[in-house]
Amino acid sequence: MKQLLLYCRAGFEKECAAEIQDKASLYQVFGFCKLTANSAYVIFEAYDAETLANFYRDYDFNQFIFIRQWCLLVAPLLELPGADRIAPVLEAALGAELGSIGELRVEFAQTNEGKTLSTLARKFTVPLRQALRQAGIMLQKEQKRAPVLHLFLLSGQQAYLGVSYPENNSPLENGILRLKFPNEAPSRSTLKLEEAFIEFIPRHEWDKRLAPGMLAVDLGACPGGWTYQLVKRSMMVTAIDNGPMAESLMQTGQVKHLMVDGFKYEPQKKNVYWLVCDMIEQPQRVADRIAEWIIKGWCQESIFNLKLPMKRRYETVQDVLEKFENKLLQADIKYQLRVKHLYHDREEVTVLVRNVVMR
């Protein structure tokens, strides 16, 4: 097969398509995208199967921004008759000669219509897994290092069948991380920063990079959704915003609130580790401000959001990031950069930048 199935947020199909065509072309993989507005998925069809397979093997999935999950389709669109949905899946999987599958995921598009398939997906998973094992397609015990088989339901009657590899895919079902909103948090925006920490920072590095006692600055902090995540991790936070902060955060004794413009505030000492920012501003202006903090050594790591326009969102992100990285390179900063359209993001992307030399 010469097709990739790509998951994305509903309404961002054009960005998903632009991204896969842009990145695939770097590997001399050319093709076209098939998409439907607000469907939450895209099909990329390459002109050559071999070059597509090489790209799929070699490109780092974590570098994608708008693509939540990808899998290599192994069969044409499957028809699933209500009387026996399992047989067509087994036939397609056997014909694809997949080798030993270690995990099965029955998934669906993250749309209102797609979510109505959640019950079917859950009920279908167990008997399908058993049938795959009996047919020798799937290992008898789940193996996280073996290929993943994806059955992506379009309806109760149709589905795509694809395969992905655990060293280069999202480990999450449907490619999304669901988090429970903490009742004591002052706003739902807190979930964006919590997801960013989980997405961008390996768990074994949390003790070092999210350590108690660290000093942090939150630009545009009001009412404190992001500050809450820092306080929760026992950091000392300077909250910068002309608006009021949640009283519950102020009572912790860990927050100092300064009613100052986030684009003018400068820390008095160079001992801030984290800078976070969720200001509703032009993305280039925000990126320039964060670059200044990194270049001047005012912080070591930063997580910030770039609010996106209604049109040319992918192009805007690429343009802002190119200018941002050029600033760091010109200043001879050695950095790590991650960018993702997180599940809890809306019309924005979340960026992590880390000065890997500064201590």
C-alpha positions in Angstrom: 0.0 0.0 0.0 1.0 3.6 -0.6 -1.1 5.4 1.9 -0.8 6.9 5.4 -3.7 7.4 7.7 -3.1 10.6 9.8 -5.1 11.6 12.9 -5.6 15.3 13.8 -7.9 17.7 15.6 -11.2 18.3 13.8 -10.9 21.4 11.8 -7.2 21.1 11.3 -7.2 18.7 8.3 -5.6 21.3 6.0 -2.8 21.8 8.5 -2.3 18.1 8.8 -2.2 17.7 5.0 0.2 20.6 4.6 2.5 19.2 7.2 2.7 15.7 5.8 3.3 16.9 2.3 6.0 19.3 3.5 7.9 16.7 5.6 7.5 13.9 3.1 8.9 16.0 0.3 12.2 16.4 2.3 12.5 12.6 1.7 11.6 12.9 -1.9 8.2 11.4 -1.2 5.5 13.0 -3.3 1.8 12.4 -3.4 -1.6 13.9 -2.6 -4.0 14.1 0.3 -7.6 13.1 0.6 -9.5 15.0 3.3 -12.9 16.1 4.4 -13.4 19.2 6.5 -13.9 18.5 10.2 -13.4 14.7 9.8 -10.3 14.7 12.1 -8.2 12.5 9.7 -6.4 12.7 6.5 -5.2 10.1 3.9 -1.9 10.8 2.3 -1.3 8.7 -0.9 2.2 8.6 -2.2 3.1 7.9 -5.8 5.8 5.3 -4.7 5.4 2.7 -2.0 9.1 2.1 -1.4 10.0 5.7 -0.8 6.9 6.1 1.4 8.0 3.1 3.5 11.4 4.6 3.9 10.0 7.9 5.0 7.6 6.2 7.4 10.6 4.3 8.9 13.0 7.2 9.2 11.0 10.3 10.0 10.8 11.1 13.7 7.1 11.1 14.6 7.7 13.5 17.5 8.7 16.2 15.1 5.1 16.5 13.8 3.0 19.4 15.1 -0.5 18.8 13.9 -0.4 15.0 13.4 -1.5 13.1 16.5 -1.0 9.6 15.1 0.1 8.0 11.9 -0.2 4.5 10.5 0.7 2.8 7.2 -2.5 1.5 5.6 -2.2 -2.2 4.7 -5.5 -2.7 2.9 -8.2 -0.7 1.0 -11.2 0.6 2.9 -12.8 -2.4 4.6 -16.5 -3.1 4.5 -17.7 -4.5 7.8 -21.0 -6.3 7.5 -23.0 -6.3 10.8 -23.3 -10.1 10.7 -19.5 -10.6 10.8 -17.2 -7.7 11.2 -14.2 -9.8 12.2 -13.8 -11.9 9.0 -12.9 -8.9 6.7 -10.3 -7.7 9.2 -8.7 -11.1 9.5 -8.6 -11.5 5.7 -7.0 -8.1 5.2 -4.5 -8.7 8.0 -3.5 -12.1 6.7 -3.1 -10.8 3.2 -0.9 -8.0 4.3 1.6 -10.4 5.9 2.2 -8.2 8.9 4.3 -10.5 11.0 3.6 -10.7 14.7 1.4 -7.9 16.0 1.9 -7.0 19.7 -1.0 -4.6 20.3 -4.5 -3.9 18.8 -6.2 -0.5 18.9 -9.7 -0.1 17.7 -10.0 3.7 17.2 -12.3 6.3 15.7 -12.2 10.0 14.6 -12.3 12.6 17.4 -15.5 14.2 16.2 -19.0 14.2 17.7 -20.1 11.6 15.1 -16.9 9.6 15.6 -17.3 9.5 19.4 -20.6 7.6 18.9 -18.5 4.7 17.9 -16.7 4.5 21.2 -19.0 1.8 22.6 -18.6 -0.3 19.5 -14.9 0.1 19.5 -14.7 -1.1 23.1 -16.9 -4.1 22.6 -15.3 -5.1 19.3 -11.7 -5.0 20.7 -11.8 -8.1 22.8 -13.3 -10.6 20.3 -11.2 -9.1 17.5 -8.0 -9.5 19.6 -8.9 -13.1 20.3 -9.5 -13.9 16.6 -6.2 -12.3 15.6 -4.4 -14.4 18.2 -6.2 -17.6 17.0 -5.2 -16.8 13.4 -1.5 -16.4 14.4 -1.5 -12.7 13.4 -1.1 -11.4 17.0 1.1 -12.5 19.8 -0.5 -14.4 22.6 0.6 -11.7 25.1 0.6 -8.0 24.4 4.1 -6.9 23.4 4.8 -3.2 23.5 7.9 -3.5 21.3 6.0 -5.3 18.5 4.0 -3.5 15.7 0.6 -2.0 16.5 -2.5 -2.9 14.5 -4.9 0.0 14.1 -8.6 -0.5 13.1 -9.9 3.0 12.5 -13.7 2.9 12.4 -15.4 5.4 10.1 -18.8 3.8 11.0 -20.2 0.5 12.1 -19.8 -0.7 8.5 -16.5 0.7 7.3 -12.9 1.0 8.7 -9.3 1.5 7.7 -6.7 -1.1 8.7 -3.1 0.1 9.4 0.1 -0.7 11.2 2.4 1.5 13.2 5.7 0.8 15.1 6.1 1.6 18.8 9.5 3.2 18.4 8.0 5.9 16.1 4.3 6.5 16.9 2.0 7.9 19.6 1.7 5.4 22.5 -1.8 6.8 23.1 -5.1 5.5 21.8 -6.4 7.9 19.2 -3.2 9.8 19.7 -4.6 11.9 22.5 -3.9 12.3 26.2 -7.0 12.8 28.4 -6.5 14.5 31.7 -8.9 15.1 34.6 -9.5 18.8 35.4 -8.5 19.5 39.1 -11.4 21.2 40.8 -9.1 23.5 42.7 -7.5 24.9 39.6 -8.7 28.4 38.6 -9.2 27.7 34.9 -9.2 24.8 32.4 -6.1 26.2 30.7 -4.2 24.4 33.5 -4.6 21.2 31.5 -2.6 22.6 28.6 0.5 23.0 30.7 0.0 19.7 32.5 -0.2 18.0 29.1 2.9 19.9 27.8 4.9 18.6 30.8 3.9 15.0 30.0 4.4 15.4 26.3 7.7 17.2 26.3 9.6 16.0 29.4 10.4 12.3 29.9 9.2 11.1 33.2 12.6 10.0 34.3 13.7 13.7 34.0 10.9 15.2 36.1 13.0 15.1 39.3 15.6 17.3 37.6 13.6 19.5 35.4 10.4 19.9 37.4 12.0 19.9 40.9 10.5 21.4 44.0 11.9 24.8 45.0 12.6 25.9 41.4 11.9 29.5 40.5 9.4 30.2 37.8 7.8 33.1 36.0 4.3 33.0 34.4 3.7 35.8 31.9 0.0 36.6 31.5 -0.8 34.5 34.5 -4.3 35.6 35.4 -6.3 33.9 36.9 -3.6 31.3 37.4 -4.3 28.1 35.5 -0.6 27.7 34.5 0.7 29.0 37.8 -1.4 26.3 39.5 0.7 23.6 37.7 3.9 25.2 39.0 2.7 25.6 42.5 1.4 22.0 42.5 5.1 21.0 41.9 6.2 23.1 44.9 7.9 25.8 42.8 8.1 29.5 43.7 6.3 31.6 41.1 6.3 35.2 40.0 3.0 35.8 38.3 3.0 38.7 35.8 -0.4 40.1 34.9 -2.5 43.2 35.3 -5.5 41.1 36.2 -6.3 39.4 39.5 -4.9 36.0 40.5 -7.0 33.3 42.2 -6.9 33.9 45.9 -6.3 30.1 46.6 -3.0 30.4 44.8 -2.0 33.6 46.7 -2.7 31.9 50.0 -0.1 29.2 49.3 2.7 31.7 49.9 4.4 30.4 46.7 3.2 33.1 44.4 4.3 36.7 44.1 1.9 38.7 41.9 3.2 41.7 40.0 0.8 43.8 38.0 3.2 44.5 35.1 3.1 44.2 31.3 4.5 40.8 30.4 6.4 42.3 27.5 8.2 44.7 29.8 8.9 42.7 32.9 12.6 41.7 33.5 13.7 39.5 36.3 16.1 41.0 38.8 18.2 37.9 39.2 19.3 35.2 36.7 18.0 32.3 38.8 14.7 31.6 37.1 14.5 28.1 35.7 11.0 28.1 34.1 9.3 30.7 32.0 5.7 29.9 31.0 3.5 32.1 28.9 -0.1 31.8 27.6 -0.7 35.4 26.6 -3.3 36.1 23.9 -1.0 38.0 21.6 0.4 37.9 18.1 2.5 34.7 17.8 5.5 36.5 16.4 5.5 39.0 19.3 5.3 36.2 21.9 8.1 34.2 20.2 10.3 37.2 20.1 9.8 37.8 23.8 10.6 34.2 24.7 13.7 34.3 22.5 14.9 37.4 24.4 14.5 35.5 27.7 16.5 32.5 26.5 19.2 34.6 24.8 19.7 36.8 27.9 19.9 33.9 30.2 16.8 34.9 32.2 15.5 31.3 32.2 16.7 27.9 31.2 13.4 26.4 29.9 10.2 27.8 28.6 6.8 26.5 27.6 4.6 28.9 25.7 1.6 29.0 23.4 1.4 30.6 19.9 -2.1 31.7 19.1 -2.9 30.9 15.5 -4.8 32.9 12.8 -7.9 31.4 11.1 -6.0 31.0 7.8 -2.6 29.8 6.9 -2.0 28.3 10.3 0.7 25.8 9.3 2.5 28.5 7.3 2.3 30.9 10.3 3.8 28.3 12.7 6.6 27.5 10.3 7.4 31.2 9.7 7.4 32.1 13.4 9.5 29.1 14.4 12.0 29.8 11.6 12.6 33.3 12.9 12.6 32.1 16.5 15.3 29.5 15.8 17.4 31.9 13.7 17.5 34.3 16.7 18.8 31.5 18.9 21.3 30.3 16.4 22.6 33.8 15.8 23.1 34.1 19.6 25.0 30.8 19.6 22.4 29.2 21.9 22.4 25.4 22.0 18.8 24.5 22.4 16.1 21.8 22.3 12.8 22.6 20.6 9.5 20.7 20.6 6.2 21.9 19.2 2.8 20.3 19.3 -0.8 20.9 18.8 -1.8 19.3 22.0 -5.2 17.7 22.7 -6.1 20.5 25.2 -5.0 23.2 22.8 -7.6 25.0 20.6 -6.5 27.6 18.0 -2.9 27.4 19.2 0.2 25.3 19.4 2.4 24.7 22.4 6.2 25.1 22.3 9.0 24.0 24.6 12.5 25.5 24.3 15.4 24.5 26.5 18.8 25.9 26.7 20.8 22.6 26.9 24.1 24.3 27.9 23.0 26.8 30.6 23.0 25.5 34.2 
